[in-house]
Amino acid sequence: MEEINETVKAYILKEFLPGENPDELTDSTPLITGGILDSIATLKLVAFIEERYGITLQAHEADVENLNTISYITKLIQSKLSSLGVGSGD
């Protein structure tokens, strides 16, 4: 799960927070409600997750409840991988 967490964090920093202090982005930083991710950025994040992990997120899963923090995103990816019978890789 740590590998997923770090991969998602690195992507968000590179794509949406270039030049920001990585320590400022924690597992509980609000991404959508905090204004870091708008609708387009959220779609880009979903595309990244689907491509990177070989999973498909349903429209109802691409919401604040699942994508508002790195912690929520990691749990979502982990649950999707588990349902496919795939380990987290760590």
C-alpha angles and dihedrals in degrees: 000000000000091000091054091048093051093045093052092045092050091050093050092048093048098043105032108017107037112175094013122130106264090216089065091064107075131174089261100043107128105242103179101025089041092056098245092115122042123184094278093046090049090054090050090050091050090050090050092049093048093048097042097047101028093237134125122229116207118227092253090054093057094078141108091270092063105025107035096097137024087243092056091045092051091050091049093050091045092051092049092049091047091052088054091048092246123137123230093247097242 
